[in-house]
Amino acid sequence: MAMSMSKKVVNRGKNKQASSTFRNLTIPVLAIAGWLTTILPNTAIAASYSNDYSVCAGRLLSVGITAEAASEGCAAALRPRDLAACVVKIDKETEIAATDALSSCGKARRPEELATCVVGVSLNTKEEANPAVLEYCGRSLLPVRFGQCVVGLRSQIDFPATQALDTCISADDSVVGASSSSTPPTVIPAGSNPSIENTPFPTQPLVPAQPGTN
């Protein structure tokens, strides 16, 4: 009987010790779990923002753009990666400096198409008119088409690069002007009687101003 009571006392002591040990281990685990809960959302937010803008800034800095200009350019860009790709491509494949390309790439609706135009025309004109190429491609609303125009005409016709640039930008302006000035057809409701009074007169397309030849 005494031995049985002794075993019960020993077992109770062991159970208390095990319970105390479990409680001591559980408290730090719960504390760590709570700490992780507070930092994980912040980590996720930080990771989600270190993508396009980070890549843009890093690539611009790598080609000599100042930190201030890179931060302003990337922050203002709708597609930061495309902006950086435009600047880097022009800098690497032409004689145009990255600092000069940044402004044009930042203004372009499609920076990568602008870069394609600048690189293609620059190679075709053999760097005869680098600053002009950047300006003309930047002016065009259809830079890839404009570049194809310059390269295609010069492949068959022997005339100066500046003349090809002027000819193609004039055609480019005409195409864009004609497209933007076209009016949709008039829709007449069913059951109504159309008359001359409610029929709009067609509008004449705007005649684009011809750029001066250098």
C-alpha positions in Angstrom: 0.0 0.0 0.0 2.8 2.4 0.9 4.6 1.5 -2.3 1.5 2.3 -4.3 1.1 5.7 -2.7 4.8 6.4 -3.4 4.4 5.6 -7.1 1.4 7.9 -7.3 3.4 10.7 -5.7 6.3 10.1 -8.1 3.9 10.0 -11.1 2.3 13.3 -10.1 5.7 14.9 -9.8 6.6 13.7 -13.3 3.3 15.0 -14.7 3.8 18.4 -13.1 7.3 18.6 -14.4 6.2 17.6 -17.9 3.4 20.1 -17.9 5.7 22.8 -16.7 8.2 21.9 -19.5 5.5 21.9 -22.1 4.2 25.3 -20.9 7.8 26.7 -21.0 8.2 25.5 -24.6 4.8 26.6 -25.7 5.1 30.3 -24.6 8.3 31.0 -26.7 6.7 29.3 -29.8 3.6 31.3 -29.5 5.6 34.5 -29.1 7.7 33.7 -32.2 4.5 32.9 -34.2 3.0 36.3 -33.2 6.2 38.0 -34.1 6.3 36.4 -37.6 2.6 37.4 -38.1 3.6 41.0 -37.6 6.6 41.0 -39.9 5.5 38.8 -42.8 2.9 41.3 -44.2 5.6 44.0 -44.2 8.0 41.6 -45.9 5.4 40.7 -48.6 4.8 44.4 -49.2 8.5 45.2 -49.5 8.9 42.3 -52.0 6.0 43.3 -54.1 7.5 46.8 -54.7 11.0 45.8 -55.5 10.3 44.8 -59.1 9.7 47.1 -62.1 10.9 50.3 -60.4 14.0 48.6 -58.9 14.9 47.1 -62.3 14.3 50.4 -64.0 16.5 52.4 -61.6 19.3 49.8 -61.6 19.5 49.6 -65.4 19.5 53.4 -65.8 22.2 53.8 -63.3 24.3 51.2 -65.1 24.4 53.3 -68.3 25.4 56.5 -66.5 22.1 58.2 -65.7 22.3 60.1 -62.4 20.4 58.9 -59.4 18.1 61.9 -59.4 17.3 61.6 -63.1 16.8 57.8 -62.8 14.5 58.1 -59.8 12.4 60.8 -61.5 12.2 58.9 -64.8 11.3 55.6 -63.3 8.7 57.1 -61.0 7.0 58.9 -63.8 7.0 56.0 -66.3 3.8 54.0 -66.9 6.0 51.0 -67.7 9.4 51.4 -65.9 11.0 48.3 -67.4 10.1 49.5 -70.9 11.6 52.9 -70.2 14.9 51.4 -69.0 15.0 49.0 -72.0 14.5 51.9 -74.4 17.4 53.9 -72.9 19.8 51.0 -72.6 19.1 49.8 -76.2 19.8 53.2 -77.7 22.8 53.7 -75.5 24.3 50.3 -76.4 23.5 50.2 -80.1 23.9 53.8 -81.3 26.2 56.7 -80.6 23.4 58.5 -78.8 24.1 59.0 -75.1 21.8 57.5 -72.5 21.2 61.0 -71.0 19.9 62.2 -74.4 17.7 59.1 -74.9 16.1 59.3 -71.5 13.8 62.3 -72.2 12.6 60.8 -75.5 12.0 57.4 -74.1 10.1 58.9 -71.2 7.8 60.8 -73.5 7.1 57.9 -75.9 3.8 56.0 -75.7 5.7 52.8 -76.6 9.3 53.2 -75.5 10.5 49.9 -77.0 9.1 50.9 -80.5 10.9 54.2 -80.2 14.2 52.4 -79.5 13.6 50.0 -82.5 13.1 53.1 -84.7 16.2 54.9 -83.4 18.5 51.9 -83.7 17.3 50.9 -87.1 17.4 54.3 -88.7 20.8 55.1 -87.0 22.4 51.9 -88.5 20.9 52.7 -91.9 22.1 56.3 -92.0 25.5 55.2 -90.7 25.3 57.7 -87.8 25.0 60.7 -90.2 22.2 62.3 -88.2 22.1 60.8 -84.7 20.4 63.7 -82.9 17.9 64.1 -85.7 17.0 60.4 -85.7 16.1 60.6 -82.0 14.0 63.7 -82.6 12.2 62.3 -85.7 11.5 58.9 -84.1 10.2 60.8 -81.0 7.9 62.9 -83.1 6.3 60.0 -84.9 3.2 58.4 -83.5 4.1 55.3 -85.5 7.8 55.0 -84.8 8.3 51.4 -86.2 6.4 52.4 -89.5 8.5 55.6 -89.7 11.7 53.6 -89.3 10.7 51.1 -92.0 9.9 54.0 -94.3 13.3 55.6 -93.9 15.2 52.3 -94.3 13.0 51.1 -97.1 13.3 54.3 -99.2 17.0 54.6 -98.7 17.5 50.9 -99.8 16.2 51.8 -103.3 16.7 55.6 -103.6 20.0 57.4 -103.2 19.2 60.6 -101.3 20.5 62.2 -98.1 19.4 60.9 -94.7 17.8 64.2 -93.8 15.7 64.1 -96.9 14.5 60.6 -96.1 13.6 61.7 -92.6 11.6 64.7 -93.8 9.8 62.7 -96.5 8.8 59.9 -94.1 7.8 62.2 -91.2 5.5 64.1 -93.6 3.9 60.9 -94.7 3.6 59.8 -91.1 1.8 63.0 -90.1 -0.5 62.6 -93.1 -1.5 59.1 -92.1 -2.1 60.0 -88.5 -4.0 63.1 -89.4 -6.2 61.3 -91.9 -6.9 58.5 -89.3 -7.7 61.0 -86.5 -10.0 63.2 -88.6 -12.2 60.4 -89.9 -15.7 60.6 -88.5 -17.9 57.6 -87.6 -21.0 56.9 -89.6 -24.2 58.6 -88.6 -26.6 56.2 -86.9 -30.3 57.0 -87.7 -32.8 55.6 -85.1 -35.3 53.1 -86.5 -38.7 54.6 -87.4 -37.3 58.1 -87.8 -37.4 60.1 -91.1 -33.9 61.3 -92.0 -33.8 64.8 -93.5 -31.1 67.1 -94.9 -31.3 69.2 -91.7 -30.2 66.5 -89.4 -27.6 65.0 -91.7 -24.1 66.3 -90.7 -21.7 67.6 -93.3 -18.5 65.7 -93.7 -15.4 67.3 -92.2 -12.3 67.9 -94.3 -9.1 66.3 -93.0 -6.6 68.6 -91.6 -3.6 69.3 -93.8 -0.5 68.7 -91.7 2.2 71.4 -91.7 5.2 70.4 -93.8 8.5 70.4 -91.9 11.3 72.5 -93.4 14.0 70.6 -95.2 17.5 70.9 -93.6 
